[in-house]
Amino acid sequence: MCGCSTHTDAATQDTGATAASFHLPDMTCGHCEKTVRSALASALPGAAVDIDLPTHTVKVDGDAETARAALVAAGYTPAMA
């Protein structure tokens, strides 16, 4: 690329995505994990979600407030981790 193009390599583009971590003390079983994944998938389609059930921790790539609202709507009490 000569440098005069406005093209930006996809690897360097800012997608606006952020990462949020939550502690969900009321996420206690595999059914809860499935419910959390479903709620986050509906609110943030395509976002990566990492759940650590033993520590009650959820990490999601996406807007923190949108994720928090989805977790609350699903019946959980998220606290920022």
ABEGO torsion letter per residue (X at the ends): XAGABABBBAAABBAGBBBBBBBBAABABAAAAAAAAAAAAAABBGBBBBBBAAAGBBBBBEBAAAAAAAAAAAGBBBBBX
